Amino acid sequence: MGSSSSAKVNSLKSAIVVFGALAFGWLTIEIACKPFLEKAREAMDKSDPTHDPDDNDDVVGTTSKSSFSDEVTTATKLQ
């Protein structure tokens, strides 16, 4: 029974060391890459989650814009 108890203590110590090493590594990366991470977080805060980057909204005269204007004119005609 003594061997089983010391094995549990050793595994607990190992788990604590691994958790501490992971926390230290994460903190090191946060400090080392702070400027890049701040810029990335600001960009994510400003981003529009409903915007699809695959849509070509920047191109003038796309079908999505013309279909939208057709929908607006149809909606105004119905009213």
PDB file with SEQRES, HELIX, SHEET and CRYST1 records, atoms N, CA, C and O in Angstrom:
SEQRES   1 A   79  MET GLY SER SER SER SER ALA LYS VAL ASN SER LEU LYS          
SEQRES   2 A   79  SER ALA ILE VAL VAL PHE GLY ALA LEU ALA PHE GLY TRP          
SEQRES   3 A   79  LEU THR ILE GLU ILE ALA CYS LYS PRO PHE LEU GLU LYS          
SEQRES   4 A   79  ALA ARG GLU ALA MET ASP LYS SER ASP PRO THR HIS ASP          
SEQRES   5 A   79  PRO ASP ASP ASN ASP ASP VAL VAL GLY THR THR SER LYS          
SEQRES   6 A   79  SER SER PHE SER ASP GLU VAL THR THR ALA THR LYS LEU          
SEQRES   7 A   79  GLN                                                          
HELIX    1 AA1 GLY A    2  ALA A   32  1                                  31    
HELIX    2 AA2 LYS A   34  LYS A   46  1                                  13    
HELIX    3 AA3 THR A   63  LEU A   78  1                                  16    
CRYST1    1.000    1.000    1.000  90.00  90.00  90.00 P 1           1          
ATOM      1  N   MET A   1       0.810  -1.199   0.000  1.00  0.00           N  
ATOM      2  CA  MET A   1       0.000   0.000   0.000  1.00  0.00           C  
ATOM      3  C   MET A   1       0.853   1.263   0.000  1.00  0.00           C  
ATOM      4  O   MET A   1       0.444   2.279  -0.560  1.00  0.00           O  
ATOM      5  N   GLY A   2       1.979   1.219   0.591  1.00  0.00           N  
ATOM      6  CA  GLY A   2       2.852   2.373   0.630  1.00  0.00           C  
ATOM      7  C   GLY A   2       3.329   2.780  -0.747  1.00  0.00           C  
ATOM      8  O   GLY A   2       3.509   3.964  -1.030  1.00  0.00           O  
ATOM      9  N   SER A   3       3.533   1.797  -1.596  1.00  0.00           N  
ATOM     10  CA  SER A   3       3.990   2.067  -2.949  1.00  0.00           C  
ATOM     11  C   SER A   3       2.909   2.772  -3.764  1.00  0.00           C  
ATOM     12  O   SER A   3       3.209   3.660  -4.562  1.00  0.00           O  
ATOM     13  N   SER A   4       1.656   2.378  -3.564  1.00  0.00           N  
ATOM     14  CA  SER A   4       0.543   2.992  -4.290  1.00  0.00           C  
ATOM     15  C   SER A   4       0.351   4.447  -3.877  1.00  0.00           C  
ATOM     16  O   SER A   4       0.053   5.306  -4.706  1.00  0.00           O  
ATOM     17  N   SER A   5       0.524   4.706  -2.598  1.00  0.00           N  
ATOM     18  CA  SER A   5       0.361   6.064  -2.086  1.00  0.00           C  
ATOM     19  C   SER A   5       1.453   6.986  -2.629  1.00  0.00           C  
ATOM     20  O   SER A   5       1.175   8.122  -3.012  1.00  0.00           O  
ATOM     21  N   SER A   6       2.687   6.499  -2.663  1.00  0.00           N  
ATOM     22  CA  SER A   6       3.778   7.343  -3.171  1.00  0.00           C  
ATOM     23  C   SER A   6       3.650   7.539  -4.676  1.00  0.00           C  
ATOM     24  O   SER A   6       4.078   8.569  -5.195  1.00  0.00           O  
ATOM     25  N   ALA A   7       3.073   6.580  -5.384  1.00  0.00           N  
ATOM     26  CA  ALA A   7       2.862   6.731  -6.823  1.00  0.00           C  
ATOM     27  C   ALA A   7       1.840   7.836  -7.087  1.00  0.00           C  
ATOM     28  O   ALA A   7       1.994   8.612  -8.031  1.00  0.00           O  
ATOM     29  N   LYS A   8       0.804   7.909  -6.261  1.00  0.00           N  
ATOM     30  CA  LYS A   8      -0.206   8.970  -6.423  1.00  0.00           C  
ATOM     31  C   LYS A   8       0.403  10.333  -6.146  1.00  0.00           C  
ATOM     32  O   LYS A   8       0.118  11.304  -6.848  1.00  0.00           O  
ATOM     33  N   VAL A   9       1.244  10.401  -5.120  1.00  0.00           N  
ATOM     34  CA  VAL A   9       1.881  11.681  -4.773  1.00  0.00           C  
ATOM     35  C   VAL A   9       2.817  12.107  -5.897  1.00  0.00           C  
ATOM     36  O   VAL A   9       2.854  13.277  -6.275  1.00  0.00           O  
ATOM     37  N   ASN A  10       3.576  11.146  -6.429  1.00  0.00           N  
ATOM     38  CA  ASN A  10       4.498  11.469  -7.525  1.00  0.00           C  
ATOM     39  C   ASN A  10       3.746  11.910  -8.774  1.00  0.00           C  
ATOM     40  O   ASN A  10       4.180  12.836  -9.458  1.00  0.00           O  
ATOM     41  N   SER A  11       2.626  11.263  -9.081  1.00  0.00           N  
ATOM     42  CA  SER A  11       1.861  11.668 -10.263  1.00  0.00           C  
ATOM     43  C   SER A  11       1.233  13.040 -10.050  1.00  0.00           C  
ATOM     44  O   SER A  11       1.120  13.821 -10.995  1.00  0.00           O  
ATOM     45  N   LEU A  12       0.828  13.340  -8.832  1.00  0.00           N  
ATOM     46  CA  LEU A  12       0.278  14.665  -8.529  1.00  0.00           C  
ATOM     47  C   LEU A  12       1.352  15.737  -8.675  1.00  0.00           C  
ATOM     48  O   LEU A  12       1.100  16.808  -9.225  1.00  0.00           O  
ATOM     49  N   LYS A  13       2.542  15.442  -8.182  1.00  0.00           N  
ATOM     50  CA  LYS A  13       3.653  16.391  -8.331  1.00  0.00           C  
ATOM     51  C   LYS A  13       3.985  16.612  -9.805  1.00  0.00           C  
ATOM     52  O   LYS A  13       4.237  17.740 -10.229  1.00  0.00           O  
ATOM     53  N   SER A  14       3.983  15.545 -10.570  1.00  0.00           N  
ATOM     54  CA  SER A  14       4.264  15.659 -12.003  1.00  0.00           C  
ATOM     55  C   SER A  14       3.207  16.501 -12.707  1.00  0.00           C  
ATOM     56  O   SER A  14       3.529  17.315 -13.573  1.00  0.00           O  
ATOM     57  N   ALA A  15       1.944  16.303 -12.334  1.00  0.00           N  
ATOM     58  CA  ALA A  15       0.868  17.087 -12.937  1.00  0.00           C  
ATOM     59  C   ALA A  15       1.012  18.566 -12.597  1.00  0.00           C  
ATOM     60  O   ALA A  15       0.776  19.426 -13.445  1.00  0.00           O  
ATOM     61  N   ILE A  16       1.394  18.859 -11.376  1.00  0.00           N  
ATOM     62  CA  ILE A  16       1.580  20.253 -10.966  1.00  0.00           C  
ATOM     63  C   ILE A  16       2.740  20.880 -11.725  1.00  0.00           C  
ATOM     64  O   ILE A  16       2.650  22.034 -12.142  1.00  0.00           O  
ATOM     65  N   VAL A  17       3.824  20.143 -11.912  1.00  0.00           N  
ATOM     66  CA  VAL A  17       4.982  20.662 -12.656  1.00  0.00           C  
ATOM     67  C   VAL A  17       4.608  20.918 -14.108  1.00  0.00           C  
ATOM     68  O   VAL A  17       4.986  21.946 -14.671  1.00  0.00           O  
ATOM     69  N   VAL A  18       3.873  20.000 -14.719  1.00  0.00           N  
ATOM     70  CA  VAL A  18       3.462  20.172 -16.113  1.00  0.00           C  
ATOM     71  C   VAL A  18       2.536  21.379 -16.241  1.00  0.00           C  
ATOM     72  O   VAL A  18       2.700  22.189 -17.153  1.00  0.00           O  
ATOM     73  N   PHE A  19       1.570  21.504 -15.343  1.00  0.00           N  
ATOM     74  CA  PHE A  19       0.659  22.649 -15.380  1.00  0.00           C  
ATOM     75  C   PHE A  19       1.423  23.964 -15.206  1.00  0.00           C  
ATOM     76  O   PHE A  19       1.146  24.938 -15.905  1.00  0.00           O  
ATOM     77  N   GLY A  20       2.376  23.994 -14.284  1.00  0.00           N  
ATOM     78  CA  GLY A  20       3.196  25.188 -14.079  1.00  0.00           C  
ATOM     79  C   GLY A  20       4.019  25.534 -15.307  1.00  0.00           C  
ATOM     80  O   GLY A  20       4.152  26.705 -15.664  1.00  0.00           O  
ATOM     81  N   ALA A  21       4.579  24.503 -15.961  1.00  0.00           N  
ATOM     82  CA  ALA A  21       5.374  24.744 -17.167  1.00  0.00           C  
ATOM     83  C   ALA A  21       4.506  25.292 -18.296  1.00  0.00           C  
ATOM     84  O   ALA A  21       4.929  26.185 -19.030  1.00  0.00           O  
ATOM     85  N   LEU A  22       3.291  24.757 -18.436  1.00  0.00           N  
ATOM     86  CA  LEU A  22       2.381  25.270 -19.467  1.00  0.00           C  
ATOM     87  C   LEU A  22       1.982  26.716 -19.184  1.00  0.00           C  
ATOM     88  O   LEU A  22       1.939  27.538 -20.099  1.00  0.00           O  
ATOM     89  N   ALA A  23       1.694  27.024 -17.939  1.00  0.00           N  
ATOM     90  CA  ALA A  23       1.325  28.393 -17.571  1.00  0.00           C  
ATOM     91  C   ALA A  23       2.495  29.346 -17.812  1.00  0.00           C  
ATOM     92  O   ALA A  23       2.300  30.451 -18.318  1.00  0.00           O  
ATOM     93  N   PHE A  24       3.696  28.928 -17.455  1.00  0.00           N  
ATOM     94  CA  PHE A  24       4.874  29.769 -17.677  1.00  0.00           C  
ATOM     95  C   PHE A  24       5.123  29.988 -19.166  1.00  0.00           C  
ATOM     96  O   PHE A  24       5.464  31.095 -19.583  1.00  0.00           O  
ATOM     97  N   GLY A  25       4.956  28.946 -19.959  1.00  0.00           N  
ATOM     98  CA  GLY A  25       5.131  29.075 -21.404  1.00  0.00           C  
ATOM     99  C   GLY A  25       4.114  30.010 -22.021  1.00  0.00           C  
ATOM    100  O   GLY A  25       4.464  30.833 -22.867  1.00  0.00           O  
ATOM    101  N   TRP A  26       2.850  29.898 -21.610  1.00  0.00           N  
ATOM    102  CA  TRP A  26       1.804  30.775 -22.119  1.00  0.00           C  
ATOM    103  C   TRP A  26       2.102  32.228 -21.744  1.00  0.00           C  
ATOM    104  O   TRP A  26       1.959  33.125 -22.575  1.00  0.00           O  
ATOM    105  N   LEU A  27       2.514  32.461 -20.497  1.00  0.00           N  
ATOM    106  CA  LEU A  27       2.828  33.816 -20.051  1.00  0.00           C  
ATOM    107  C   LEU A  27       4.017  34.384 -20.822  1.00  0.00           C  
ATOM    108  O   LEU A  27       4.029  35.568 -21.157  1.00  0.00           O  
ATOM    109  N   THR A  28       5.000  33.560 -21.099  1.00  0.00           N  
ATOM    110  CA  THR A  28       6.167  33.998 -21.863  1.00  0.00           C  
ATOM    111  C   THR A  28       5.770  34.422 -23.275  1.00  0.00           C  
ATOM    112  O   THR A  28       6.238  35.446 -23.773  1.00  0.00           O  
ATOM    113  N   ILE A  29       4.919  33.644 -23.910  1.00  0.00           N  
ATOM    114  CA  ILE A  29       4.466  33.990 -25.260  1.00  0.00           C  
ATOM    115  C   ILE A  29       3.637  35.270 -25.233  1.00  0.00           C  
ATOM    116  O   ILE A  29       3.777  36.115 -26.117  1.00  0.00           O  
ATOM    117  N   GLU A  30       2.779  35.420 -24.232  1.00  0.00           N  
ATOM    118  CA  GLU A  30       1.979  36.640 -24.113  1.00  0.00           C  
ATOM    119  C   GLU A  30       2.867  37.873 -23.980  1.00  0.00           C  
ATOM    120  O   GLU A  30       2.601  38.898 -24.607  1.00  0.00           O  
ATOM    121  N   ILE A  31       3.901  37.781 -23.185  1.00  0.00           N  
ATOM    122  CA  ILE A  31       4.786  38.931 -22.968  1.00  0.00           C  
ATOM    123  C   ILE A  31       5.650  39.187 -24.203  1.00  0.00           C  
ATOM    124  O   ILE A  31       5.842  40.338 -24.596  1.00  0.00           O  
ATOM    125  N   ALA A  32       6.168  38.129 -24.813  1.00  0.00           N  
ATOM    126  CA  ALA A  32       7.072  38.288 -25.957  1.00  0.00           C  
ATOM    127  C   ALA A  32       6.346  38.828 -27.182  1.00  0.00           C  
ATOM    128  O   ALA A  32       6.912  39.613 -27.942  1.00  0.00           O  
ATOM    129  N   CYS A  33       5.108  38.417 -27.378  1.00  0.00           N  
ATOM    130  CA  CYS A  33       4.362  38.802 -28.587  1.00  0.00           C  
ATOM    131  C   CYS A  33       3.274  39.825 -28.296  1.00  0.00           C  
ATOM    132  O   CYS A  33       2.310  39.931 -29.055  1.00  0.00           O  
ATOM    133  N   LYS A  34       3.411  40.574 -27.221  1.00  0.00           N  
ATOM    134  CA  LYS A  34       2.369  41.500 -26.794  1.00  0.00           C  
ATOM    135  C   LYS A  34       1.935  42.492 -27.879  1.00  0.00           C  
ATOM    136  O   LYS A  34       0.731  42.659 -28.073  1.00  0.00           O  
ATOM    137  N   PRO A  35       2.843  43.155 -28.592  1.00  0.00           N  
ATOM    138  CA  PRO A  35       2.382  44.110 -29.612  1.00  0.00           C  
ATOM    139  C   PRO A  35       1.572  43.454 -30.727  1.00  0.00           C  
ATOM    140  O   PRO A  35       0.572  44.007 -31.184  1.00  0.00           O  
ATOM    141  N   PHE A  36       2.006  42.284 -31.156  1.00  0.00           N  
ATOM    142  CA  PHE A  36       1.295  41.594 -32.231  1.00  0.00           C  
ATOM    143  C   PHE A  36      -0.067  41.099 -31.751  1.00  0.00           C  
ATOM    144  O   PHE A  36      -1.055  41.171 -32.482  1.00  0.00           O  
ATOM    145  N   LEU A  37      -0.110  40.602 -30.532  1.00  0.00           N  
ATOM    146  CA  LEU A  37      -1.374  40.093 -29.999  1.00  0.00           C  
ATOM    147  C   LEU A  37      -2.373  41.225 -29.770  1.00  0.00           C  
ATOM    148  O   LEU A  37      -3.572  41.050 -29.987  1.00  0.00           O  
ATOM    149  N   GLU A  38      -1.884  42.383 -29.332  1.00  0.00           N  
ATOM    150  CA  GLU A  38      -2.789  43.526 -29.137  1.00  0.00           C  
ATOM    151  C   GLU A  38      -3.388  43.975 -30.464  1.00  0.00           C  
ATOM    152  O   GLU A  38      -4.581  44.269 -30.539  1.00  0.00           O  
ATOM    153  N   LYS A  39      -2.567  44.030 -31.514  1.00  0.00           N  
ATOM    154  CA  LYS A  39      -3.076  44.415 -32.833  1.00  0.00           C  
ATOM    155  C   LYS A  39      -4.100  43.410 -33.343  1.00  0.00           C  
ATOM    156  O   LYS A  39      -5.125  43.787 -33.910  1.00  0.00           O  
ATOM    157  N   ALA A  40      -3.817  42.144 -33.140  1.00  0.00           N  
ATOM    158  CA  ALA A  40      -4.742  41.104 -33.594  1.00  0.00           C  
ATOM    159  C   ALA A  40      -6.059  41.171 -32.828  1.00  0.00           C  
ATOM    160  O   ALA A  40      -7.127  41.004 -33.417  1.00  0.00           O  
ATOM    161  N   ARG A  41      -5.993  41.414 -31.530  1.00  0.00           N  
ATOM    162  CA  ARG A  41      -7.210  41.504 -30.726  1.00  0.00           C  
ATOM    163  C   ARG A  41      -8.027  42.741 -31.092  1.00  0.00           C  
ATOM    164  O   ARG A  41      -9.257  42.687 -31.117  1.00  0.00           O  
ATOM    165  N   GLU A  42      -7.349  43.858 -31.378  1.00  0.00           N  
ATOM    166  CA  GLU A  42      -8.063  45.060 -31.806  1.00  0.00           C  
ATOM    167  C   GLU A  42      -8.744  44.821 -33.152  1.00  0.00           C  
ATOM    168  O   GLU A  42      -9.876  45.258 -33.361  1.00  0.00           O  
ATOM    169  N   ALA A  43      -8.068  44.141 -34.050  1.00  0.00           N  
ATOM    170  CA  ALA A  43      -8.654  43.850 -35.358  1.00  0.00           C  
ATOM    171  C   ALA A  43      -9.863  42.942 -35.215  1.00  0.00           C  
ATOM    172  O   ALA A  43     -10.855  43.122 -35.921  1.00  0.00           O  
ATOM    173  N   MET A  44      -9.798  41.976 -34.322  1.00  0.00           N  
ATOM    174  CA  MET A  44     -10.945  41.092 -34.107  1.00  0.00           C  
ATOM    175  C   MET A  44     -12.111  41.843 -33.488  1.00  0.00           C  
ATOM    176  O   MET A  44     -13.268  41.566 -33.804  1.00  0.00           O  
ATOM    177  N   ASP A  45     -11.813  42.799 -32.602  1.00  0.00           N  
ATOM    178  CA  ASP A  45     -12.880  43.592 -31.985  1.00  0.00           C  
ATOM    179  C   ASP A  45     -13.572  44.474 -33.019  1.00  0.00           C  
ATOM    180  O   ASP A  45     -14.782  44.688 -32.945  1.00  0.00           O  
ATOM    181  N   LYS A  46     -12.806  44.987 -33.981  1.00  0.00           N  
ATOM    182  CA  LYS A  46     -13.374  45.875 -34.992  1.00  0.00           C  
ATOM    183  C   LYS A  46     -14.057  45.117 -36.124  1.00  0.00           C  
ATOM    184  O   LYS A  46     -14.828  45.706 -36.882  1.00  0.00           O  
ATOM    185  N   SER A  47     -13.790  43.841 -36.246  1.00  0.00           N  
ATOM    186  CA  SER A  47     -14.301  43.082 -37.388  1.00  0.00           C  
ATOM    187  C   SER A  47     -15.798  42.848 -37.273  1.00  0.00           C  
ATOM    188  O   SER A  47     -16.367  42.824 -36.182  1.00  0.00           O  
ATOM    189  N   ASP A  48     -16.409  42.676 -38.421  1.00  0.00           N  
ATOM    190  CA  ASP A  48     -17.841  42.409 -38.507  1.00  0.00           C  
ATOM    191  C   ASP A  48     -18.031  40.910 -38.691  1.00  0.00           C  
ATOM    192  O   ASP A  48     -17.666  40.378 -39.739  1.00  0.00           O  
ATOM    193  N   PRO A  49     -18.594  40.208 -37.697  1.00  0.00           N  
ATOM    194  CA  PRO A  49     -18.716  38.756 -37.825  1.00  0.00           C  
ATOM    195  C   PRO A  49     -19.702  38.318 -38.898  1.00  0.00           C  
ATOM    196  O   PRO A  49     -19.676  37.160 -39.315  1.00  0.00           O  
ATOM    197  N   THR A  50     -20.571  39.213 -39.352  1.00  0.00           N  
ATOM    198  CA  THR A  50     -21.529  38.839 -40.386  1.00  0.00           C  
ATOM    199  C   THR A  50     -20.969  39.025 -41.790  1.00  0.00           C  
ATOM    200  O   THR A  50     -21.577  38.577 -42.762  1.00  0.00           O  
ATOM    201  N   HIS A  51     -19.811  39.685 -41.909  1.00  0.00           N  
ATOM    202  CA  HIS A  51     -19.205  39.936 -43.222  1.00  0.00           C  
ATOM    203  C   HIS A  51     -18.486  38.688 -43.708  1.00  0.00           C  
ATOM    204  O   HIS A  51     -17.694  38.102 -42.970  1.00  0.00           O  
ATOM    205  N   ASP A  52     -18.751  38.283 -44.927  1.00  0.00           N  
ATOM    206  CA  ASP A  52     -18.091  37.145 -45.540  1.00  0.00           C  
ATOM    207  C   ASP A  52     -16.961  37.668 -46.424  1.00  0.00           C  
ATOM    208  O   ASP A  52     -17.226  38.360 -47.407  1.00  0.00           O  
ATOM    209  N   PRO A  53     -15.712  37.355 -46.097  1.00  0.00           N  
ATOM    210  CA  PRO A  53     -14.595  37.883 -46.886  1.00  0.00           C  
ATOM    211  C   PRO A  53     -14.549  37.321 -48.305  1.00  0.00           C  
ATOM    212  O   PRO A  53     -13.858  37.870 -49.163  1.00  0.00           O  
ATOM    213  N   ASP A  54     -15.271  36.241 -48.558  1.00  0.00           N  
ATOM    214  CA  ASP A  54     -15.289  35.678 -49.904  1.00  0.00           C  
ATOM    215  C   ASP A  54     -16.199  36.455 -50.847  1.00  0.00           C  
ATOM    216  O   ASP A  54     -16.078  36.329 -52.065  1.00  0.00           O  
ATOM    217  N   ASP A  55     -17.107  37.257 -50.298  1.00  0.00           N  
ATOM    218  CA  ASP A  55     -17.954  38.092 -51.138  1.00  0.00           C  
ATOM    219  C   ASP A  55     -17.122  39.234 -51.706  1.00  0.00           C  
ATOM    220  O   ASP A  55     -16.298  39.817 -51.002  1.00  0.00           O  
ATOM    221  N   ASN A  56     -17.336  39.546 -52.958  1.00  0.00           N  
ATOM    222  CA  ASN A  56     -16.604  40.644 -53.596  1.00  0.00           C  
ATOM    223  C   ASN A  56     -17.438  41.909 -53.540  1.00  0.00           C  
ATOM    224  O   ASN A  56     -17.902  42.394 -54.572  1.00  0.00           O  
ATOM    225  N   ASP A  57     -17.632  42.444 -52.357  1.00  0.00           N  
ATOM    226  CA  ASP A  57     -18.426  43.655 -52.193  1.00  0.00           C  
ATOM    227  C   ASP A  57     -17.679  44.903 -52.640  1.00  0.00           C  
ATOM    228  O   ASP A  57     -18.297  45.933 -52.909  1.00  0.00           O  
ATOM    229  N   ASP A  58     -16.358  44.820 -52.722  1.00  0.00           N  
ATOM    230  CA  ASP A  58     -15.574  45.985 -53.100  1.00  0.00           C  
ATOM    231  C   ASP A  58     -15.669  46.280 -54.596  1.00  0.00           C  
ATOM    232  O   ASP A  58     -15.423  47.412 -55.012  1.00  0.00           O  
ATOM    233  N   VAL A  59     -16.011  45.313 -55.388  1.00  0.00           N  
ATOM    234  CA  VAL A  59     -16.097  45.489 -56.833  1.00  0.00           C  
ATOM    235  C   VAL A  59     -17.419  46.179 -57.163  1.00  0.00           C  
ATOM    236  O   VAL A  59     -18.481  45.724 -56.739  1.00  0.00           O  
ATOM    237  N   VAL A  60     -17.356  47.259 -57.907  1.00  0.00           N  
ATOM    238  CA  VAL A  60     -18.552  48.011 -58.264  1.00  0.00           C  
ATOM    239  C   VAL A  60     -19.295  47.261 -59.354  1.00  0.00           C  
ATOM    240  O   VAL A  60     -18.690  46.766 -60.306  1.00  0.00           O  
ATOM    241  N   GLY A  61     -20.606  47.182 -59.209  1.00  0.00           N  
ATOM    242  CA  GLY A  61     -21.421  46.555 -60.230  1.00  0.00           C  
ATOM    243  C   GLY A  61     -21.519  45.047 -60.104  1.00  0.00           C  
ATOM    244  O   GLY A  61     -21.760  44.365 -61.100  1.00  0.00           O  
ATOM    245  N   THR A  62     -21.340  44.513 -58.920  1.00  0.00           N  
ATOM    246  CA  THR A  62     -21.472  43.073 -58.760  1.00  0.00           C  
ATOM    247  C   THR A  62     -22.937  42.698 -58.762  1.00  0.00           C  
ATOM    248  O   THR A  62     -23.804  43.554 -58.584  1.00  0.00           O  
ATOM    249  N   THR A  63     -23.212  41.441 -58.960  1.00  0.00           N  
ATOM    250  CA  THR A  63     -24.597  40.979 -59.024  1.00  0.00           C  
ATOM    251  C   THR A  63     -25.282  41.092 -57.677  1.00  0.00           C  
ATOM    252  O   THR A  63     -26.496  41.287 -57.616  1.00  0.00           O  
ATOM    253  N   SER A  64     -24.513  40.969 -56.577  1.00  0.00           N  
ATOM    254  CA  SER A  64     -25.154  41.052 -55.268  1.00  0.00           C  
ATOM    255  C   SER A  64     -25.686  42.463 -55.019  1.00  0.00           C  
ATOM    256  O   SER A  64     -26.750  42.621 -54.420  1.00  0.00           O  
ATOM    257  N   LYS A  65     -24.961  43.491 -55.470  1.00  0.00           N  
ATOM    258  CA  LYS A  65     -25.440  44.854 -55.267  1.00  0.00           C  
ATOM    259  C   LYS A  65     -26.620  45.156 -56.186  1.00  0.00           C  
ATOM    260  O   LYS A  65     -27.572  45.819 -55.774  1.00  0.00           O  
ATOM    261  N   SER A  66     -26.563  44.679 -57.418  1.00  0.00           N  
ATOM    262  CA  SER A  66     -27.655  44.959 -58.335  1.00  0.00           C  
ATOM    263  C   SER A  66     -28.909  44.204 -57.918  1.00  0.00           C  
ATOM    264  O   SER A  66     -30.015  44.727 -58.061  1.00  0.00           O  
ATOM    265  N   SER A  67     -28.762  42.980 -57.404  1.00  0.00           N  
ATOM    266  CA  SER A  67     -29.942  42.248 -56.957  1.00  0.00           C  
ATOM    267  C   SER A  67     -30.535  42.915 -55.724  1.00  0.00           C  
ATOM    268  O   SER A  67     -31.750  42.901 -55.530  1.00  0.00           O  
ATOM    269  N   PHE A  68     -29.674  43.500 -54.890  1.00  0.00           N  
ATOM    270  CA  PHE A  68     -30.186  44.218 -53.730  1.00  0.00           C  
ATOM    271  C   PHE A  68     -30.988  45.436 -54.166  1.00  0.00           C  
ATOM    272  O   PHE A  68     -32.050  45.707 -53.605  1.00  0.00           O  
ATOM    273  N   SER A  69     -30.498  46.171 -55.152  1.00  0.00           N  
ATOM    274  CA  SER A  69     -31.235  47.346 -55.618  1.00  0.00           C  
ATOM    275  C   SER A  69     -32.538  46.928 -56.284  1.00  0.00           C  
ATOM    276  O   SER A  69     -33.531  47.649 -56.194  1.00  0.00           O  
ATOM    277  N   ASP A  70     -32.553  45.770 -56.955  1.00  0.00           N  
ATOM    278  CA  ASP A  70     -33.805  45.265 -57.541  1.00  0.00           C  
ATOM    279  C   ASP A  70     -34.785  44.904 -56.448  1.00  0.00           C  
ATOM    280  O   ASP A  70     -35.984  45.146 -56.591  1.00  0.00           O  
ATOM    281  N   GLU A  71     -34.301  44.329 -55.355  1.00  0.00           N  
ATOM    282  CA  GLU A  71     -35.180  43.974 -54.239  1.00  0.00           C  
ATOM    283  C   GLU A  71     -35.772  45.234 -53.606  1.00  0.00           C  
ATOM    284  O   GLU A  71     -36.940  45.253 -53.220  1.00  0.00           O  
ATOM    285  N   VAL A  72     -34.960  46.278 -53.504  1.00  0.00           N  
ATOM    286  CA  VAL A  72     -35.448  47.526 -52.904  1.00  0.00           C  
ATOM    287  C   VAL A  72     -36.515  48.143 -53.775  1.00  0.00           C  
ATOM    288  O   VAL A  72     -37.538  48.604 -53.268  1.00  0.00           O  
ATOM    289  N   THR A  73     -36.296  48.161 -55.083  1.00  0.00           N  
ATOM    290  CA  THR A  73     -37.296  48.758 -55.962  1.00  0.00           C  
ATOM    291  C   THR A  73     -38.564  47.915 -55.995  1.00  0.00           C  
ATOM    292  O   THR A  73     -39.663  48.462 -56.083  1.00  0.00           O  
ATOM    293  N   THR A  74     -38.432  46.602 -55.926  1.00  0.00           N  
ATOM    294  CA  THR A  74     -39.603  45.730 -55.874  1.00  0.00           C  
ATOM    295  C   THR A  74     -40.371  45.943 -54.587  1.00  0.00           C  
ATOM    296  O   THR A  74     -41.602  45.960 -54.586  1.00  0.00           O  
ATOM    297  N   ALA A  75     -39.646  46.107 -53.488  1.00  0.00           N  
ATOM    298  CA  ALA A  75     -40.296  46.332 -52.194  1.00  0.00           C  
ATOM    299  C   ALA A  75     -41.025  47.670 -52.184  1.00  0.00           C  
ATOM    300  O   ALA A  75     -42.110  47.776 -51.612  1.00  0.00           O  
ATOM    301  N   THR A  76     -40.446  48.688 -52.806  1.00  0.00           N  
ATOM    302  CA  THR A  76     -41.108  49.985 -52.834  1.00  0.00           C  
ATOM    303  C   THR A  76     -42.325  49.955 -53.753  1.00  0.00           C  
ATOM    304  O   THR A  76     -43.312  50.642 -53.490  1.00  0.00           O  
ATOM    305  N   LYS A  77     -42.268  49.172 -54.820  1.00  0.00           N  
ATOM    306  CA  LYS A  77     -43.421  49.051 -55.707  1.00  0.00           C  
ATOM    307  C   LYS A  77     -44.588  48.348 -55.005  1.00  0.00           C  
ATOM    308  O   LYS A  77     -45.753  48.681 -55.225  1.00  0.00           O  
ATOM    309  N   LEU A  78     -44.251  47.364 -54.153  1.00  0.00           N  
ATOM    310  CA  LEU A  78     -45.308  46.632 -53.451  1.00  0.00           C  
ATOM    311  C   LEU A  78     -45.988  47.488 -52.401  1.00  0.00           C  
ATOM    312  O   LEU A  78     -47.157  47.267 -52.085  1.00  0.00           O  
ATOM    313  N   GLN A  79     -45.289  48.445 -51.864  1.00  0.00           N  
ATOM    314  CA  GLN A  79     -45.878  49.296 -50.830  1.00  0.00           C  
ATOM    315  C   GLN A  79     -46.742  50.310 -51.501  1.00  0.00           C  
ATOM    316  O   GLN A  79     -47.349  51.145 -50.830  1.00  0.00           O  
TER     317      GLN A  79                                                      
END                                                                             
